[in-house]
Amino acid sequence: MAKQSILKWGNSLGFRLPSEVAKQMRVSEGTEVTYTLNGSQLIIEPAAEELPAFTKADLARAIRKGKPRADPLGRRKGKEVL
């Protein structure tokens, strides 16, 4: 376990993330992270990529582009009415 001092950064406190830790976390300058507290432990993780907004028009376009599905009951064999 490595030790490091907490530094004053404006009105906040901060610490430096060693480059080896940043490489293991796959983060670099500008990467957004999320943090949570678990008791007295601080857990820092790369933020999940946000998906773009999906509109009803996008959904309709995706449905039109989709392949027609086969009838789950199979082909008609008689004069069934569905």
C-alpha positions in Angstrom: 0.0 0.0 0.0 1.5 3.3 -1.1 1.1 6.5 1.0 0.6 10.0 -0.4 -0.1 13.4 1.1 -3.4 15.2 0.5 -2.8 18.6 -1.1 -4.8 21.9 -1.0 -6.3 22.7 -4.4 -8.3 26.0 -4.3 -11.0 25.4 -1.7 -10.8 21.7 -2.2 -8.4 18.9 -1.3 -6.8 16.6 -3.8 -4.0 14.0 -4.4 -1.9 12.9 -7.4 -2.7 9.7 -9.1 0.6 7.9 -9.9 1.1 7.2 -13.6 1.2 3.4 -13.1 -2.2 3.5 -11.3 -3.6 5.7 -14.1 -2.4 3.2 -16.7 -4.0 0.3 -14.8 -7.3 2.3 -14.5 -7.0 3.3 -18.2 -7.4 7.0 -17.4 -5.6 10.0 -18.5 -5.9 13.8 -18.2 -9.4 14.8 -18.9 -11.0 11.4 -18.4 -14.2 11.6 -16.5 -14.4 9.5 -13.4 -17.1 8.6 -10.8 -16.4 8.3 -7.1 -18.2 6.8 -4.2 -17.5 6.5 -0.5 -17.7 3.1 1.1 -17.3 3.8 4.8 -13.9 5.6 4.9 -12.8 4.2 1.5 -12.9 6.3 -1.6 -13.6 4.3 -4.8 -12.7 6.0 -8.1 -13.7 4.5 -11.4 -13.7 5.7 -15.0 -17.2 7.0 -15.8 -19.3 4.9 -18.1 -19.8 6.3 -21.5 -23.2 8.0 -21.8 -25.3 6.9 -24.7 -26.7 9.6 -27.0 -30.4 10.5 -26.6 -32.7 8.1 -28.4 -35.9 9.6 -29.8 -39.1 8.0 -31.0 -38.1 8.9 -34.6 -34.9 7.0 -34.1 -36.9 4.0 -32.8 -39.2 4.1 -35.8 -36.3 4.3 -38.2 -34.6 1.3 -36.5 -37.8 -0.8 -36.7 -38.2 0.0 -40.4 -34.6 -1.0 -41.1 -34.9 -4.2 -39.1 -35.3 -7.6 -40.8 -38.8 -9.0 -40.9 -39.2 -11.8 -38.3 -40.3 -15.2 -39.1 -43.7 -16.2 -37.7 -42.9 -18.0 -34.4 -45.8 -20.5 -35.1 -44.4 -21.5 -38.4 -46.2 -21.5 -41.8 -49.9 -21.7 -42.0 -51.2 -25.1 -42.9 -54.9 -24.6 -43.2 -57.4 -21.8 -43.2 -56.5 -20.5 -39.8 -57.4 -16.9 -39.1 -54.8 -15.0 -37.2 
